[in-house]
Amino acid sequence: FFFFFFFFFFFFFFFFFFFFFVFFSFSFLFSSSSFSSCPHSFVTPSKSAEMVKFLKPGKVVILLHGRFAGHKAVIVQAYDSNKKRPFSHCLVAGVEHYPLKVTKAMTRQKVNKRSTIKPFIKVCNSSHLMPTRYGLDMNLPKIVSPVTMEKGLKYSTKTRRRLQMVLQQRYRTGKNRWFFTKLRF
C-alpha cells in the first residue's frame, strides 16, 4: 500500500510540474509584445521592394504546364501584369517537333526532312516557366511580336513560318545544340 501511494504521489507531482513548465515556457512566445519582434513572423514584404527580373529576352526556358510541357523555348518578351492577364507573363517561341538523328549514310533529301523543326509561339504565365542557364542570341522580336500574334491566324502562321526558317538556319550552323535536342525525362 505504501508503494502504491508513493508511486501515485510521485507521478502526480511529476506531471504537474512538467505541464506547468511547458505551459509557461511557451506562453511567452505567443504574447503580442514578443510575437512582433519574432524573426519568423509572417510579415509580407512591402510593395516598394523590387523583384529581380531574371526572365529576360533571349533566356532559354522549359515549359512546365500545358500542351508544350517539357519543351524548350526562348523568351521573346517579358511582361508584367495587365488588364487582360493580371499576372506576369512572357511571349515565348519554342520547338514543338525537334529535329531527328542524322547519319552519314542518309541522302540529302532525307537529311533535310529529318532536320526540319516545327516551332510554336505562345504567351505563358511566368510561374509555368523554368529558366535554364542557357541563352539564345537571336533577334526574335523582329520576327515574333505580340502585334502580329493579335492580328489573327493568317499572320501567326506567317510568323511561325519565318520563325521556322530562322531556327532551322541556326540548327544547321551547329550553334546552340542543347536547345535543339529533345529533353529526355
Buried (B, 14 or more C-beta within 10 A) or exposed (E): EEEEEEEEEEEEEEEEEEEEEEEEEEEEEEEEEEEEEEEEEEEEEEEEEEEEEEBEBBBBBBBBEEEBEEBBBBBBBBBEEEEEEEEBBBBBBBBBEBBEEEEEEEEEEEBEEEBBBEBBBBBBBBEBBEBEEBBBEBEBBEBBBBEBBEEEEEBBEEBBEBBBEBBBEBBEEEEBEEBBEEEEE
